[in-house]
Amino acid sequence: MSESVTAESPIEEIAPPRAVRLPPRPPIPKPLLALAFSISRRRTVALFARRYGSAFTLNLPVFGPTVVLGEPQLAKQLFMANTDDVGNIQPNLSRVLGPGSVFALDGTEHRRRRRLLTPPFHGRSIKNYEKIFEEETLREVADWPQGQAFATLEPMMRITLNAILRAVFGADGEQLDELRRIIPPWVTLGSRVASLPAPSRTYGRFSPWGRLAEYRKRYDAVIDRLIDRVAADPNLDARDDVLALLLRSTYEDGSAMSRNDIGDELLTLLAAGHETTASTLAWAFERITRHPEVLKRLVEEAATDDGDYRQAVLAEVQRARTVIDFAGRHVYAPTVELGEWVVPRGYSILASISLMHDRADDFADPDRFDPQRHLGTRPSTFAFIPFGGGTRRCVGAVFANVEMDVVLRTVLRHFEIETTSAPGEKVHSRGVAYTPKDGGRIVVHRRGTPLTEEGR
């Protein structure tokens, strides 16, 4: 017997997926493309964007068939897509950071984890960390050479590592000293191999993956001791460090993070909150020494409680010298529509942050370093994405911005920085992050009196 369809019982028709329609693909042999992408992925992508426009298709090493986007509206569609349709890029940094890292998670599990990680990096918690940022900066700059050029990248690496260690673990001690020895070489090595195919075996300590495994073994031993110490603290409920907050936190069903997941997540915070922030600060020093008018205004502001111009400078550094150049996703739905393009299951999609930040439509004369463009008006949300976008936007973005602000302010208050007419430093790839090739070199002279409203 057939059923009649009435107005009271409509049948919802599901439109079939649109036919696949991919952006243009450069006619370049895969081995040559792999070589160009591995040597200079940013330059390669910029070259293709000039030839093919805001979207193009590449067959990349590691990521496979990939659509690259360089237009904010397309990036918006990608970042706002259903997370069941478009998930985390594959492979991702979880290969280095572990399966319990937020980088490894997708869908519901990713949302649940972010809810646990958000509180330590917002609101009152960030205010508690400002004193740490200033203390670590003052400790590092105490023996800076005066009157001779030196690279700022390594000092910034030490400041950001020590700051995140104290924010995560709440104290200093022997275990943190061990982490200071483990984390820097691990992050450097991990950044270099993150975009390479993972071998089926590590080939022992003489291979990069074998050395990563050895670092991980040492790290796990330290973290186990730290977790035991913090969990046994009778004042656990009063502590505001990240480890204590994670140990106290539970998911909606009352369950807690496993010890392994906590270890992976802490490593993610230490690695992600360390190298990228330090690299941006090194670029900040490299940029302001070549723009006397910007440095002069920064110095004047540093004597006050204001910080709007300093924030604008940091934003322009993040735009003009983008440290992380891609935000990636993987297509799980049969197809995903991005403007006129229809991308099939199994493809990777890379939103090119560097292409977005170089768009003349959104940033007039994009090659000009101009902090003024970030004062009074703001670029559209998806034109300026130094921390990525959507549900996978960096959970530590506020932490990083406040840290960079405090570090830069502290240096300006205690040192006079010489300007230079030397050409800008070239961009250097460390694997994941881009840094100044010469490390962001500056020449400083200590002020007789720290620069404050009273000391001007």
N, C-alpha and C positions, 0 to 999 in steps of 0.2 A: 504494500500500500504506500502510495506516495504522500509526502507532506507538502501542504501548500505553504507558501511564504507570504506573510502578511506584513503590514506596516508595524504591527506590534512585535514581530519576531524577525528582525532583519538579519541577513547573513553578511558578516563583514568580509569583504574581499581583500585578500592580501596580494598586493602587487608583486609580480615576479621580479627577481633581481634584474637590474638593467644589464645590458651587455657590457662586457669589459671594454673600457676605453682608457688606455694608458697614455701618459704624456710622451713626447718624443724621446727617442733613445739615440744618443750619439753613436755614430757608426765607428766605434773604436774597439779593437780586439780586447777580449777580457784580460789577457795577461798584461797588456799595456795599460789598461785602465787600473788594474790592481797595483801596478808599479807606481803610476801617477798618484793614486789615492793614498798609498802608503807613504810616499815621499812628501807630498804636500796636498792633503785632502782639501784644505780651505782654498788654496789657489785653483785646484782642479775644479771644485764646485763653482767658484766665481767665474771661471772661464766658460763653463757650460751654461751658467745662468745668462751671461751676456749673449750667448749664441742661441739658446733655446727658450729663454724666458723664465717665468716664475715656477715652473714645474717641469721636471724631466725624469727619465727612467734610467737607472744604471744597474748593472749586474756586478755587485760588489763582493770582494772577499769577505768572508765571515757572515755578512748580513744577507747575501744572496740577492735575488731580484728586489730592487729598492726604488721607491719613488721619493725624490727630493723636492721639498717645498720651500719656496723663498718669498711667499706672499702672505701677509697677516690674515686675510680672510680664509685662506686655505688652512693655515695653521689653527685658526679658531675652530673650524669644522673638525679638524683632527682632535684637538684637545677637548672639545665638547662632545665628542662621539660617545656612544654607549660603551662602557668599559667591557661589556661582554663581546662587543664587536671588534674593538680595537684595544689590545692590551699592551703589556710591556714589550719593549724591543727584545728580540732573541738573536743571538745570546746577549747577555747584559753583564753588569759588573758583579752580579752574584757569583760568577765564576771565581772572582778574586775574594769577595767579601763573605761568601757563604750562603747556604740555602735559607737561612733564617733572616737574611737581610731584607729590608723593605724593597730593595731592588729586585728580589727574587719573586715577590708576591704579586698576585693579580686579583682583580675582581673583589669579591667580598673580603677575602683575607687581607688584601692590601688596604681596604678601607678600615677594617678593624685595627690593623696595626698603626695606621696613621693617627687614629683617635688616641692611641696610647702615647704616641711620640709628640703630639702637638703641644700639650701643656708645658713641658719643660722649655719650649722655645718661643713662648709668647708671654705677653703681659708682665706680671710681677717677677717671674723668673728671669726675664731679660734684664730688668733693673738690677737684680741681685748680681748679675754677671758683670756689670759695667766696672765695678771696682776691680774685679779680676783682670779685665782687659787693660786697665790703666796700670795696675801693679806689674803685670808681665811686660808691658811696654817699657816702663821705667827700669825694670831689671835688665832688659836686653840692651837698652841704649846707654847704660851706665859706662860702658867702655868703648863706645863708638869712636873711631879715629876722627880727628879734626883736621880740616885743611887738606885732606887727601881723598881721592875717589874710592868708593867701595860699593859693592853690590848689596842691594837691600833684600833680595829674594830670600837668601838663607836666614838673615835675622827675622824677616817676617814669618818664615816657616817656623822658627823656634817660638815666636810670640804666639802664633795661632795654635800650634800644637800644645804648648803649655796652658793656654787659656782653655782649650776644649778639654784637656785632661782634667783640669781643676773643676770645670763646669760639670763634667761627667761623673767624676769620682769624689769631688768635694774636699779633697785634702791632698797633701803631698806625702812623699815617703818612698821607701825602697822600691815598692812595686811600680810606682809611677816613673821612677828613674829607669827601670827596666823597659817600660813601654816607650820612653823617650829614645832608647837605643834601638828598639824593634821597629817602631812605626815609620820613621823617615825612610830607611832603605826599602821597607816593604811597600810603602806608597809609591816611591819612585819606580820600583820594579813592576808593581802591579799596574801602574799607569802605562808602562811600555808594552806589556803583554796583553792588556785588556782587549785590544782590537785585533789580536792575532788568533788564529785557530788553535784550540786547545788540543794537545797531543793525547793519545789514548793512555799514555803512562808518563810519569814525571821524569824518568831517566836520572833519578838521583839528584844529589845536591849540586852537581855540575851543570844542571839545566835550570833555566829561569823558573819553570813550574816546580822543580824540586826545591829550589831555594824558597819559593813562596810557601811550600808545604812546611819547611823547617821553621820559617818565621811564624806560621800559624800554630805550630806545636808549642813554641815558646810563648806566644801570645795567650793561648788557651790556658796554660799553666798559671800565668799571672792573673788572668781574669777569674779563674776558679778561686784563687786566694782572696781576691778583692771582693767577690760576691759573698764568700763565706764571712769575711770581716764586716761588710756592711749589713748583711742579713742578721748578724749577731749583735749589732749595735742596739743597746737598749733605747737609744734616742732615734731609732729609725723613722718613726712617724713625724719627727720634727725636722728631719734633714730635707734640704731642697736641691741636692745634686741629682743629676739625671739617673744614675744607677739606683739610688734610693726610690725615686719616683717610679721607675720601671718595676722594681721589686714590690712596691705597694700596689701597682696598678693591676686591674683585672679587666677581662673582656666582659661583654654584656651578660654572658652565661656564667660569670663568676670564675672562670678559669684564668690562670696566669700564664705569662710567657715562660717557656722552658728555659733552662739554663743555657742550652746551646743557642737558642734564638736570641737571648739577651747578649751573649758573646758576639754573635754575628751583627746584631744591631748596634752595639757599642763600637765595633770595628768600623761599621759604616759611618757612624757619626764622627769618629776620629779621623777617618780618611777623607770623607767628603767635606768636613768642616775645617780642614787643615790646608790642603794644597791649593784649592781654588781661591780661598780667601787670601792667602799669602800671595798668590800670583796676581790677584787684582790690586793688592796694596803695592806690590813692586811696580806694576804698571802705573799706579797713581803717582808714585815718586818720579818715574821716568817721564810722565806727561807734564807734571807741574814745573819741573826744572826747565822745560823747554817753552813754557808759557808764562813769562814774568808777570803779566797782568793778572793771570789767574792766581799765581802764588802770592802776589801782593794782597789781593782781596782775601785769600784764605788766612793770611797772617793777621790781617785786621780783624777778621771775624773770630779768630782763635782767642783773642783777648777778651771776648764777650761770652755770654752763655748761648749765643745764637749758633745755629748749625745748618741753616737752610742752604747756604751756598756750598758748604762742604758736602752736603748730601747731593747737590746738583753736580758737583765735580766727580764724586764717586759714581753717580749714575752715568755721566758722560764717559768716564773711564770704562765702565762695563759695556757701554755701547761701542765706543771706538776701538777698544782693545778686548774684544770678547774672549773670555778665558775658556769657556765650554762652547763649542760651535754647533752642537746638534742636540735636539731632543727627539728621541725615537719611539716608535710604536710598531706593533706587529698586527697584521690583519687576521682575525679569527672568523669573522662573518664570511658568508659566501662572496659578498662584495661590499665595498665601502665607497660612498660617493663623496668626492671632494671637488666642489665646483662642477666643471664640465667633465671631470675625470672619474672613472669607475675602476677601483683597484681591487683585484681578486684576493681571495684567501691565500695565505702563505707569503704575501709580500711584506717587506719592511717599508715603513714610511719615516723619513727623516725630515723634521722641520729644521731648516738651516737657520740657526740663530744669527750667525755672521751675515748671511744674506739679508735677513730681516733688518738687522741693525745698520746695514749699508744702503737702505732704500732711500733714494732722493725724494720719493713721494711723501715719506714720513719724516725725514731728517734732511732739511735743506743743506746743500753742500756737505754731504756726509763725511768727506775727508777732512773737514775742518774740526778741530777740537774746540767745542763751544759749550761749556756748562750752562750758559744762559738759556739754552733750549729746554732745560729741565726746570726752569723757574717760572712760576705762574701758570704755565700750561703743561700738561703731561701728554706724552704720546699715547696712542690707543693701546689697550691692554696687550694685544697680540703683536704690536709692532716692536715693543721693547720687552724682551723675555730672557733676561740674563739668568734667571733661575728656572727656566722651562715654563710650562703652563699646564692648566687643567689639574686633574686629580693627582698627577705625579710631579707637580711643582715642588721644588726643594723645600722640605719641611723646616730646614734651618735658615731660610732666607732672612728672616728678621734678625736672628742671632748674628748672621754674617754681616748684615748692614750696620748694626749697632757696633759690632766689633771693629769694623773698618773705620767707622766714624771716630770712635774713641782712640784708636791707635794713631790715626792721622792727626787728630787734634792734639794729642799728647806730644807727638814729635814736633809739631809746629810751635807749641808753647815752650819747648825746651831747647830748640835748635834753630839757627838761621840756616836756610838751605840756599846754596848758590844756584844761580841759573846758568844755563849753557846754551850756546848756539850750535852745538854738535847735532848732526842728523839724528832722528829718532832711532831707537834701537829696533832691530828687526824682530819679527815674530818667530819664536822658537817653540816647536812642539815637544812636550815631554811625554807624549802618548795620548793621555786624556785631556790634559790642560795645556794652554798656550801661555808662555811666559816671555818676558823680554830676553832677548838673546844674550845680553851681557849682564843680566840679573837686575836691571833697574838701578844703575849706578848713580850715586849722588855724592856731593861734597857738603859737609856740614860744619858749623861752628857753634859750640854751646853758648847759650845766652847766659849772661852774668846773673840775671834774674828771670825766672820762668815768666812767660808772657801771660799775664792776667790783666784784668781791668785795673788793678792796683799797681801792677808792675810795668805798665806801658811807659 
